[in-house]
């Protein structure tokens, strides 16, 4: 099976970052409404994102992370991103984060992107397990990962702070 076959469905493609993604990443990364879940506390400059895209050519073994853009094949529109982070080759595990732009939510992009990434993790990276850390109020993400076969394995109490106080984070895991 080729890389492309692993990271595509009839509806979407997971692809590497391209220089043309810089403006879209600038908008997403500087949206203060999602900073809480991305652990961001300061804006990103275009230069920072430009350098990030250029350096993202490293493979996951060198960078310990991988960001793939979620592209709607029908319209060739980038609708979100899915990340592997805290990649640990020795213990064969990684964390997963996913973002789908609001205009494209509720259209199964997150479900299909996660399914593709899980196949890639198992078939290409030979991972044994993956996990996600999800704010307890993010019921849509909890549902997404539950439907993908993740199980709740713990709660990080008062893990994230925002304007109304602290929020717990659920840790979910899937053995591949």
Buried (B, 14 or more C-beta within 10 A) or exposed (E): EEEEEBBBBEBBBBBBBEEEBBEBBBEBBBBEEEBBBEEBEEEBEEEBBBEBBEEBEEEBEEBBBBBBBBBBEEEEEBBBBBBBBEBEEEEBBBBBBBBBBEEBBEBBBBBBBBBBBBBBBBEEBEBEBBBBBBBBBBEEBBEBBEEBEBEEEEEBEEBBEEEEEEBBBBBBBBEB
